[in-house]
Amino acid sequence: MATTAEPEESNQTSTGANRSVSVWTMLGFIAGCAILIVAAINLPNLGRWGDEHGNVLVFLCFFLVMSIGGRWFWAGVDALWGAIRGKGN
């Protein structure tokens, strides 16, 4: 009896009825947007921070922050785009 319930569930998800995005993906998207905005606002401070802490350290930290923010942003964009288009189509 359990084998008959499994195909019904898989048919429902394969038709594209589940067009939602997870909460964690949306939170990551919002956090990525916030990180990218804060990084852009602080661009003028990079020179001063480089003088205080060293250019290499500031560059590596800025690159790391931008990479994480960009990754979360694009993961959210991909999930939203997949939900809009419908993954099953």
N, CA, C and O atoms as a Tinker XYZ file with bonds, in Angstrom:
   356  protein
     1  N      0.794000   -1.193000    0.000000    73     2
     2  CA     0.000000    0.000000    0.000000    64     1     3
     3  C      0.843000    1.267000    0.000000    63     2     4     5
     4  O      0.445000    2.284000   -0.568000    81     3
     5  N      1.982000    1.207000    0.623000    73     3     6
     6  CA     2.825000    2.395000    0.703000    64     5     7
     7  C      3.393000    2.768000   -0.662000    63     6     8     9
     8  O      3.697000    3.937000   -0.904000    81     7
     9  N      3.540000    1.791000   -1.559000    73     7    10
    10  CA     4.105000    2.090000   -2.868000    64     9    11
    11  C      3.144000    2.878000   -3.748000    63    10    12    13
    12  O      3.585000    3.585000   -4.654000    81    11
    13  N      1.843000    2.773000   -3.503000    73    11    14
    14  CA     0.898000    3.530000   -4.323000    64    13    15
    15  C      0.862000    5.003000   -3.939000    63    14    16    17
    16  O      0.524000    5.840000   -4.776000    81    15
    17  N      1.203000    5.345000   -2.692000    73    15    18
    18  CA     1.176000    6.746000   -2.254000    64    17    19
    19  C      2.378000    7.512000   -2.798000    63    18    20    21
    20  O      2.291000    8.718000   -3.030000    81    19
    21  N      3.485000    6.830000   -3.001000    73    19    22
    22  CA     4.687000    7.518000   -3.459000    64    21    23
    23  C      4.565000    8.080000   -4.870000    63    22    24    25
    24  O      4.968000    9.223000   -5.086000    81    23
    25  N      4.024000    7.330000   -5.860000    73    23    26
    26  CA     3.901000    7.928000   -7.187000    64    25    27
    27  C      2.943000    9.110000   -7.227000    63    26    28    29
    28  O      3.161000   10.048000   -7.995000    81    27
    29  N      1.888000    9.089000   -6.419000    73    27    30
    30  CA     0.965000   10.221000   -6.415000    64    29    31
    31  C      1.662000   11.488000   -5.946000    63    30    32    33
    32  O      1.457000   12.559000   -6.516000    81    31
    33  N      2.496000   11.370000   -4.895000    73    31    34
    34  CA     3.225000   12.527000   -4.396000    64    33    35
    35  C      4.230000   13.015000   -5.427000    63    34    36    37
    36  O      4.385000   14.222000   -5.614000    81    35
    37  N      4.914000   12.098000   -6.099000    73    35    38
    38  CA     5.898000   12.515000   -7.090000    64    37    39
    39  C      5.226000   13.142000   -8.303000    63    38    40    41
    40  O      5.798000   14.037000   -8.925000    81    39
    41  N      4.010000   12.686000   -8.658000    73    39    42
    42  CA     3.291000   13.304000   -9.770000    64    41    43
    43  C      2.896000   14.734000   -9.456000    63    42    44    45
    44  O      2.909000   15.589000  -10.341000    81    43
    45  N      2.546000   15.004000   -8.209000    73    43    46
    46  CA     2.146000   16.349000   -7.836000    64    45    47
    47  C      3.323000   17.309000   -7.912000    63    46    48    49
    48  O      3.162000   18.448000   -8.350000    81    47
    49  N      4.484000   16.874000   -7.500000    73    47    50
    50  CA     5.634000   17.772000   -7.530000    64    49    51
    51  C      6.234000   17.885000   -8.925000    63    50    52    53
    52  O      6.833000   18.910000   -9.252000    81    51
    53  N      6.087000   16.850000   -9.759000    73    51    54
    54  CA     6.692000   16.916000  -11.084000    64    53    55
    55  C      5.874000   17.755000  -12.057000    63    54    56    57
    56  O      6.388000   18.132000  -13.110000    81    55
    57  N      4.625000   18.056000  -11.743000    73    55    58
    58  CA     3.812000   18.867000  -12.644000    64    57    59
    59  C      4.086000   20.354000  -12.478000    63    58    60    61
    60  O      3.528000   21.163000  -13.219000    81    59
    61  N      4.927000   20.734000  -11.529000    73    59    62
    62  CA     5.233000   22.138000  -11.336000    64    61    63
    63  C      4.289000   22.827000  -10.380000    63    62    64    65
    64  O      4.272000   24.056000  -10.316000    81    63
    65  N      3.492000   22.060000   -9.625000    73    63    66
    66  CA     2.559000   22.654000   -8.684000    64    65    67
    67  C      3.295000   23.292000   -7.516000    63    66    68    69
    68  O      2.799000   24.244000   -6.914000    81    67
    69  N      4.461000   22.778000   -7.196000    73    67    70
    70  CA     5.250000   23.328000   -6.096000    64    69    71
    71  C      6.189000   24.394000   -6.644000    63    70    72    73
    72  O      7.332000   24.094000   -6.992000    81    71
    73  N      5.724000   25.624000   -6.724000    73    71    74
    74  CA     6.518000   26.712000   -7.286000    64    73    75
    75  C      6.902000   27.690000   -6.192000    63    74    76    77
    76  O      6.738000   28.899000   -6.357000    81    75
    77  N      7.409000   27.186000   -5.077000    73    75    78
    78  CA     7.741000   28.042000   -3.955000    64    77    79
    79  C      9.254000   28.111000   -3.775000    63    78    80    81
    80  O     10.009000   27.307000   -4.322000    81    79
    81  N      9.661000   29.089000   -3.001000    73    79    82
    82  CA    11.068000   29.288000   -2.673000    64    81    83
    83  C     11.190000   29.157000   -1.163000    63    82    84    85
    84  O     10.345000   29.669000   -0.428000    81    83
    85  N     12.227000   28.482000   -0.695000    73    83    86
    86  CA    12.369000   28.257000    0.740000    64    85    87
    87  C     12.650000   29.570000    1.473000    63    86    88    89
    88  O     13.153000   30.540000    0.907000    81    87
    89  N     12.305000   29.548000    2.740000    73    87    90
    90  CA    12.506000   30.735000    3.570000    64    89    91
    91  C     13.990000   31.043000    3.704000    63    90    92    93
    92  O     14.390000   32.207000    3.676000    81    91
    93  N     14.803000   30.012000    3.848000    73    91    94
    94  CA    16.247000   30.233000    4.016000    64    93    95
    95  C     16.870000   30.838000    2.760000    63    94    96    97
    96  O     17.794000   31.647000    2.844000    81    95
    97  N     16.366000   30.447000    1.615000    73    95    98
    98  CA    16.869000   31.028000    0.374000    64    97    99
    99  C     16.520000   32.498000    0.296000    63    98   100   101
   100  O     17.345000   33.312000   -0.119000    81    99
   101  N     15.298000   32.851000    0.694000    73    99   102
   102  CA    14.893000   34.261000    0.671000    64   101   103
   103  C     15.653000   35.083000    1.710000    63   102   104   105
   104  O     16.015000   36.231000    1.452000    81   103
   105  N     15.894000   34.497000    2.883000    73   103   106
   106  CA    16.691000   35.206000    3.889000    64   105   107
   107  C     18.120000   35.416000    3.397000    63   106   108   109
   108  O     18.713000   36.472000    3.620000    81   107
   109  N     18.665000   34.411000    2.730000    73   107   110
   110  CA    19.995000   34.564000    2.141000    64   109   111
   111  C     20.019000   35.626000    1.059000    63   110   112   113
   112  O     20.981000   36.387000    0.959000    81   111
   113  N     18.966000   35.687000    0.244000    73   111   114
   114  CA    18.861000   36.718000   -0.790000    64   113   115
   115  C     18.827000   38.110000   -0.173000    63   114   116   117
   116  O     19.518000   39.017000   -0.637000    81   115
   117  N     18.027000   38.278000    0.869000    73   115   118
   118  CA    17.937000   39.585000    1.537000    64   117   119
   119  C     19.264000   39.940000    2.200000    63   118   120   121
   120  O     19.714000   41.083000    2.115000    81   119
   121  N     19.893000   38.969000    2.859000    73   119   122
   122  CA    21.192000   39.216000    3.481000    64   121   123
   123  C     22.252000   39.548000    2.433000    63   122   124   125
   124  O     23.090000   40.424000    2.647000    81   123
   125  N     22.213000   38.846000    1.300000    73   123   126
   126  CA    23.172000   39.141000    0.227000    64   125   127
   127  C     22.986000   40.540000   -0.330000    63   126   128   129
   128  O     23.962000   41.240000   -0.600000    81   127
   129  N     21.730000   40.951000   -0.503000    73   127   130
   130  CA    21.461000   42.331000   -0.959000    64   129   131
   131  C     21.994000   43.337000    0.038000    63   130   132   133
   132  O     22.609000   44.332000   -0.347000    81   131
   133  N     21.759000   43.082000    1.336000    73   131   134
   134  CA    22.229000   44.007000    2.369000    64   133   135
   135  C     23.751000   44.078000    2.399000    63   134   136   137
   136  O     24.315000   45.164000    2.531000    81   135
   137  N     24.416000   42.943000    2.280000    73   135   138
   138  CA    25.876000   42.922000    2.281000    64   137   139
   139  C     26.432000   43.701000    1.093000    63   138   140   141
   140  O     27.374000   44.479000    1.246000    81   139
   141  N     25.857000   43.498000   -0.080000    73   139   142
   142  CA    26.342000   44.206000   -1.266000    64   141   143
   143  C     26.106000   45.711000   -1.156000    63   142   144   145
   144  O     26.942000   46.499000   -1.599000    81   143
   145  N     24.993000   46.114000   -0.579000    73   143   146
   146  CA    24.716000   47.547000   -0.407000    64   145   147
   147  C     25.687000   48.165000    0.594000    63   146   148   149
   148  O     26.238000   49.237000    0.344000    81   147
   149  N     25.896000   47.498000    1.722000    73   147   150
   150  CA    26.823000   48.018000    2.731000    64   149   151
   151  C     28.246000   48.075000    2.176000    63   150   152   153
   152  O     28.979000   49.024000    2.453000    81   151
   153  N     28.633000   47.084000    1.408000    73   151   154
   154  CA    29.969000   47.095000    0.803000    64   153   155
   155  C     30.116000   48.244000   -0.179000    63   154   156   157
   156  O     31.161000   48.893000   -0.226000    81   155
   157  N     29.078000   48.501000   -0.962000    73   155   158
   158  CA    29.143000   49.612000   -1.917000    64   157   159
   159  C     29.211000   50.956000   -1.202000    63   158   160   161
   160  O     29.911000   51.864000   -1.650000    81   159
   161  N     28.498000   51.084000   -0.111000    73   159   162
   162  CA    28.536000   52.334000    0.651000    64   161   163
   163  C     29.921000   52.572000    1.244000    63   162   164   165
   164  O     30.356000   53.718000    1.359000    81   163
   165  N     30.610000   51.509000    1.618000    73   163   166
   166  CA    31.914000   51.637000    2.267000    64   165   167
   167  C     33.093000   51.640000    1.306000    63   166   168   169
   168  O     34.240000   51.610000    1.753000    81   167
   169  N     32.852000   51.675000    0.021000    73   167   170
   170  CA    33.963000   51.726000   -0.943000    64   169   171
   171  C     34.926000   52.890000   -0.694000    63   170   172   173
   172  O     36.136000   52.690000   -0.794000    81   171
   173  N     34.447000   54.089000   -0.377000    73   171   174
   174  CA    35.399000   55.183000   -0.128000    64   173   175
   175  C     36.308000   54.963000    1.080000    63   174   176   177
   176  O     37.353000   55.604000    1.187000    81   175
   177  N     35.927000   54.073000    1.984000    73   175   178
   178  CA    36.733000   53.823000    3.183000    64   177   179
   179  C     37.873000   52.834000    2.954000    63   178   180   181
   180  O     38.727000   52.672000    3.825000    81   179
   181  N     37.902000   52.177000    1.810000    73   179   182
   182  CA    38.904000   51.131000    1.588000    64   181   183
   183  C     40.330000   51.667000    1.651000    63   182   184   185
   184  O     41.220000   51.003000    2.182000    81   183
   185  N     40.551000   52.852000    1.117000    73   183   186
   186  CA    41.900000   53.434000    1.164000    64   185   187
   187  C     42.371000   53.688000    2.584000    63   186   188   189
   188  O     43.508000   53.378000    2.939000    81   187
   189  N     41.488000   54.253000    3.392000    73   187   190
   190  CA    41.836000   54.533000    4.794000    64   189   191
   191  C     42.067000   53.235000    5.552000    63   190   192   193
   192  O     43.023000   53.119000    6.320000    81   191
   193  N     41.185000   52.251000    5.334000    73   191   194
   194  CA    41.362000   50.962000    5.998000    64   193   195
   195  C     42.647000   50.286000    5.540000    63   194   196   197
   196  O     43.308000   49.608000    6.328000    81   195
   197  N     43.004000   50.466000    4.274000    73   195   198
   198  CA    44.246000   49.900000    3.767000    64   197   199
   199  C     45.462000   50.522000    4.434000    63   198   200   201
   200  O     46.436000   49.827000    4.723000    81   199
   201  N     45.412000   51.827000    4.680000    73   199   202
   202  CA    46.516000   52.486000    5.374000    64   201   203
   203  C     46.621000   52.025000    6.824000    63   202   204   205
   204  O     47.723000   51.895000    7.357000    81   203
   205  N     45.484000   51.780000    7.460000    73   203   206
   206  CA    45.485000   51.386000    8.872000    64   205   207
   207  C     45.828000   49.911000    9.079000    63   206   208   209
   208  O     46.547000   49.570000   10.018000    81   207
   209  N     45.318000   49.037000    8.211000    73   207   210
   210  CA    45.437000   47.594000    8.461000    64   209   211
   211  C     46.248000   46.845000    7.412000    63   210   212   213
   212  O     46.530000   45.659000    7.588000    81   211
   213  N     46.618000   47.492000    6.356000    73   211   214
   214  CA    47.359000   46.824000    5.289000    64   213   215
   215  C     46.483000   46.570000    4.081000    63   214   216   217
   216  O     45.352000   46.098000    4.203000    81   215
   217  N     47.016000   46.887000    2.915000    73   215   218
   218  CA    46.228000   46.777000    1.688000    64   217   219
   219  C     45.808000   45.347000    1.372000    63   218   220   221
   220  O     44.683000   45.111000    0.931000    81   219
   221  N     46.702000   44.398000    1.594000    73   219   222
   222  CA    46.404000   43.007000    1.249000    64   221   223
   223  C     45.275000   42.471000    2.125000    63   222   224   225
   224  O     44.357000   41.821000    1.625000    81   223
   225  N     45.337000   42.741000    3.427000    73   223   226
   226  CA    44.306000   42.261000    4.336000    64   225   227
   227  C     42.943000   42.875000    3.997000    63   226   228   229
   228  O     41.932000   42.173000    3.994000    81   227
   229  N     42.915000   44.160000    3.717000    73   227   230
   230  CA    41.660000   44.832000    3.379000    64   229   231
   231  C     41.115000   44.290000    2.063000    63   230   232   233
   232  O     39.916000   44.039000    1.947000    81   231
   233  N     41.975000   44.111000    1.081000    73   231   234
   234  CA    41.520000   43.576000   -0.197000    64   233   235
   235  C     40.952000   42.175000   -0.042000    63   234   236   237
   236  O     39.891000   41.877000   -0.591000    81   235
   237  N     41.639000   41.309000    0.695000    73   235   238
   238  CA    41.163000   39.938000    0.869000    64   237   239
   239  C     39.843000   39.891000    1.637000    63   238   240   241
   240  O     38.951000   39.116000    1.289000    81   239
   241  N     39.714000   40.711000    2.675000    73   239   242
   242  CA    38.459000   40.742000    3.434000    64   241   243
   243  C     37.323000   41.293000    2.580000    63   242   244   245
   244  O     36.207000   40.773000    2.616000    81   243
   245  N     37.600000   42.334000    1.819000    73   243   246
   246  CA    36.565000   42.910000    0.962000    64   245   247
   247  C     36.149000   41.913000   -0.113000    63   246   248   249
   248  O     34.963000   41.787000   -0.415000    81   247
   249  N     37.104000   41.212000   -0.684000    73   247   250
   250  CA    36.794000   40.189000   -1.681000    64   249   251
   251  C     35.961000   39.071000   -1.079000    63   250   252   253
   252  O     35.016000   38.598000   -1.711000    81   251
   253  N     36.295000   38.637000    0.134000    73   251   254
   254  CA    35.546000   37.579000    0.799000    64   253   255
   255  C     34.106000   38.017000    1.074000    63   254   256   257
   256  O     33.169000   37.260000    0.820000    81   255
   257  N     33.929000   39.221000    1.585000    73   255   258
   258  CA    32.590000   39.729000    1.885000    64   257   259
   259  C     31.774000   39.864000    0.603000    63   258   260   261
   260  O     30.606000   39.476000    0.572000    81   259
   261  N     32.370000   40.404000   -0.443000    73   259   262
   262  CA    31.655000   40.553000   -1.711000    64   261   263
   263  C     31.322000   39.193000   -2.329000    63   262   264   265
   264  O     30.263000   39.041000   -2.938000    81   263
   265  N     32.195000   38.218000   -2.184000    73   263   266
   266  CA    31.933000   36.884000   -2.721000    64   265   267
   267  C     30.759000   36.222000   -2.007000    63   266   268   269
   268  O     29.895000   35.624000   -2.648000    81   267
   269  N     30.730000   36.326000   -0.689000    73   267   270
   270  CA    29.631000   35.739000    0.073000    64   269   271
   271  C     28.319000   36.447000   -0.258000    63   270   272   273
   272  O     27.304000   35.798000   -0.509000    81   271
   273  N     28.346000   37.768000   -0.258000    73   271   274
   274  CA    27.143000   38.525000   -0.587000    64   273   275
   275  C     26.650000   38.229000   -1.993000    63   274   276   277
   276  O     25.448000   38.078000   -2.212000    81   275
   277  N     27.560000   38.146000   -2.937000    73   275   278
   278  CA    27.188000   37.829000   -4.313000    64   277   279
   279  C     26.634000   36.432000   -4.461000    63   278   280   281
   280  O     25.690000   36.213000   -5.221000    81   279
   281  N     27.204000   35.491000   -3.749000    73   279   282
   282  CA    26.727000   34.108000   -3.813000    64   281   283
   283  C     25.305000   34.005000   -3.289000    63   282   284   285
   284  O     24.460000   33.357000   -3.908000    81   283
   285  N     25.031000   34.642000   -2.146000    73   283   286
   286  CA    23.684000   34.600000   -1.572000    64   285   287
   287  C     22.692000   35.335000   -2.469000    63   286   288   289
   288  O     21.554000   34.897000   -2.640000    81   287
   289  N     23.131000   36.450000   -3.037000    73   287   290
   290  CA    22.257000   37.205000   -3.927000    64   289   291
   291  C     21.873000   36.372000   -5.144000    63   290   292   293
   292  O     20.690000   36.265000   -5.468000    81   291
   293  N     22.852000   35.785000   -5.819000    73   291   294
   294  CA    22.555000   35.029000   -7.035000    64   293   295
   295  C     21.831000   33.724000   -6.747000    63   294   296   297
   296  O     21.067000   33.255000   -7.589000    81   295
   297  N     22.050000   33.120000   -5.571000    73   295   298
   298  CA    21.281000   31.928000   -5.203000    64   297   299
   299  C     19.803000   32.291000   -5.063000    63   298   300   301
   300  O     18.932000   31.527000   -5.479000    81   299
   301  N     19.525000   33.445000   -4.484000    73   299   302
   302  CA    18.148000   33.898000   -4.373000    64   301   303
   303  C     17.539000   34.228000   -5.715000    63   302   304   305
   304  O     16.381000   33.897000   -5.971000    81   303
   305  N     18.305000   34.879000   -6.579000    73   303   306
   306  CA    17.806000   35.211000   -7.915000    64   305   307
   307  C     17.505000   33.933000   -8.694000    63   306   308   309
   308  O     16.468000   33.838000   -9.350000    81   307
   309  N     18.395000   32.959000   -8.626000    73   307   310
   310  CA    18.168000   31.690000   -9.321000    64   309   311
   311  C     16.930000   30.978000   -8.799000    63   310   312   313
   312  O     16.154000   30.430000   -9.583000    81   311
   313  N     16.734000   30.978000   -7.477000    73   311   314
   314  CA    15.561000   30.320000   -6.904000    64   313   315
   315  C     14.280000   31.039000   -7.302000    63   314   316   317
   316  O     13.287000   30.398000   -7.645000    81   315
   317  N     14.299000   32.348000   -7.259000    73   315   318
   318  CA    13.115000   33.109000   -7.667000    64   317   319
   319  C     12.809000   32.903000   -9.143000    63   318   320   321
   320  O     11.651000   32.726000   -9.522000    81   319
   321  N     13.832000   32.927000   -9.965000    73   319   322
   322  CA    13.640000   32.729000  -11.394000    64   321   323
   323  C     13.106000   31.323000  -11.683000    63   322   324   325
   324  O     12.245000   31.150000  -12.545000    81   323
   325  N     13.611000   30.333000  -10.970000    73   323   326
   326  CA    13.112000   28.970000  -11.137000    64   325   327
   327  C     11.664000   28.833000  -10.699000    63   326   328   329
   328  O     10.895000   28.103000  -11.325000    81   327
   329  N     11.282000   29.524000   -9.633000    73   327   330
   330  CA     9.893000   29.467000   -9.169000    64   329   331
   331  C      8.960000   30.183000  -10.125000    63   330   332   333
   332  O      7.825000   29.751000  -10.329000    81   331
   333  N      9.426000   31.268000  -10.709000    73   331   334
   334  CA     8.592000   32.022000  -11.667000    64   333   335
   335  C      8.406000   31.226000  -12.955000    63   334   336   337
   336  O      7.291000   31.104000  -13.461000    81   335
   337  N      9.497000   30.690000  -13.477000    73   335   338
   338  CA     9.421000   29.931000  -14.725000    64   337   339
   339  C      8.752000   28.593000  -14.550000    63   338   340   341
   340  O      8.133000   28.084000  -15.484000    81   339
   341  N      8.862000   28.016000  -13.383000    73   339   342
   342  CA     8.335000   26.666000  -13.154000    64   341   343
   343  C      9.402000   25.654000  -13.473000    63   342   344   345
   344  O      9.790000   25.502000  -14.632000    81   343
   345  N      9.880000   24.964000  -12.474000    73   343   346
   346  CA    11.003000   24.036000  -12.642000    64   345   347
   347  C     10.639000   22.836000  -13.500000    63   346   348   349
   348  O     11.511000   22.279000  -14.168000    81   347
   349  N      9.375000   22.420000  -13.501000    73   347   350
   350  CA     8.974000   21.230000  -14.238000    64   349   351
   351  C      8.807000   21.465000  -15.727000    63   350   352   353
   352  O      8.735000   20.496000  -16.482000    81   351
   353  N      8.743000   22.716000  -16.188000    73   351   354
   354  CA     8.482000   22.995000  -17.618000    64   353   355
   355  C      9.739000   23.026000  -18.412000    63   354   356
   356  O      9.701000   23.246000  -19.622000    81   355
